[in-house]
Amino acid sequence: MTAHDDFFDTRATALAKDDGEPVLERYDADGFVLDPGTDGDQFERENRAALRRVEGLSTELTDVTEVEYRQLRLERVVLAGVWHDGTIQDAENSLRELSALAETAGSTVLAGVLQRRSKPDASTWMGAGKAKELRDVVIAEGADTVVADGELAPGQRRGLEDVVKVKVIDRTALILDIFAQHAKSKEGKAQVELAQLQYLLPRLRGWGESMSRQAGGQAAAGQGMGSRGPGETKIELDRRRINTRIAKLKRELTGMKTMRDTKRSSRRNHHVPSVAIAGYTNAGKSSILNRLTGAGVLVQNQLFATLDPTVRRAETADGRLYTLADTVGFVSNLPHQLIEAFRSTLEEVGDSDLLLHVVDGSHPDPEGQISAVREVLAEVGAHDVREVIVINKADVADPEVIDRIRRSEKHSITVSARTGAGFAELKALIDDELPRPEIRVDVVLPYDRGDLLSRIHDEGEVLETEHLADGTHVHAKVTPALDGELTAFAR
């Protein structure tokens, strides 16, 4: 039995030789031909002909009362994927991630199917024949929704929906729905609504721009035949209202960005170093923030539990202050609309002095997670920040996987947010990586200027103190801003 026997059955196909005798062509459990049998540069015949069932995705419960309760509340979905590049393992991992997304959104996953094509079909995404087979799966499972593992064009969604006869949504719409459920702050809700409206706008059904704002009778202003009509249609009213709402949300988010920039500017002016925690969704970023600061941030074993960024104060072992910012998690193929809407939030990462890039060491493809996060960071201009790979969940991860990551990522550390292992080393690493004050000062502060002494301890590095008759003698390293205020007290 091979590793993929749980997913696919070995099949055999009868082909005809030139002399008319049938030849049995065998395929292995991965669907690959055992004997040469490809047609040019195309995929193997069986690969292109098969709609593969992916087992082990069902999230239905075994307890009858709980199942009945969930069937009353939750959508019952079938997942569908079109695999056109990468390996079969990549395709299966993507579908399993889609299953986790669907369950986080509040649905019951009944089954998943994969099809290999050189490229998605322009009209029905899967191709008309495979869409009919998907319809049979939907009927057999009693599903009411199909979730496509990819972003569907408006025409592809309608075409697939017309065949399967149930609601069809794509990966982007599913992620947007999760964000809408989890957004709590005013800024978070505005960001999600903006992304949803930008996604919805090109997907409105209707005549489109060719029938735009028809004017009736003499109001046609001499434009002739075809220009007279009932006036603005319902679809155009919807489009105009959406555009108006998008413009309003952008103005509101610009104002919120100004406030966020002001806070960051204040921290920079006081030379408070900043550390950003970023990484794949559900990698354990909030758990690490709680371990480092005792922040009490919501921690849940589900995707995108954190949307609103949390900034907390922390200090190094020698008493230097710094800030820790928890950011929204990333996911492969993160919708472009979300990246744009959350750009101001993600700028927390770009403005930081150190990036803790958290990776789930127990994930089937941690290297894929790292690549997906770095792609998004590059889009928001945060690729130049000094980065430390923090491999989390070491208590359940395969040691060989951890070793593999640490060999490829030289600047990395292993921790477990659940057990606390490795956090002493992580705190020491943060201490070493944060920028230190460089300007040496030798001052005597009057006893009534305790405020300056406190700032030296908070923002600088105290080397030596001595209490004299006329004040406190301090030898320290400080920031340029603080150096200017201490000039009057220099010895």
Secondary structure, 3 states (H helix, E strand, C coil): CCCCCCCCCCCEEEEECCCCCEEEEEECCCCCECCCCCCCCCCCHHHHHCEEEECCCCCCCCCHHHHHHHHHHCEEEEEEEEECCCCHHHHHHHHHHHHHHHHHHCEEEEEEEEEECCCCECCCECCHHHHHHHHHHHHHHCCCEEEECCCCCHHHHHHHHHHHCCEEEEHHHHHHHHHHHHCCCHHHHHHHHHHHHHHHHHHCCCCHHHHCCCCCHHHHCCCCCCCCCCCCCHHHHHHHHHHHHHHHHHHHHHHHHHHHHHHHHHHHHCCCCEEEEEEECCCCHHHHHHHHHCCCCCCCCCCCCCCCCEEEEEECCCCCEEEEEECCCECCCCCHHHHHHCHHHHHHHHCCCEEEEEEECCCCCHHHHHHHHHHHHHHCCCCCCCEEEEEECCCCCCHHHHHHHHHHCCCEEECCCCCCCCHHHHHHHHHHHCCCCCEEEEEEECCCCHHHHHHHHHHCEEEEEEECCCCEEEEEEECHHHHHHHHHHEC
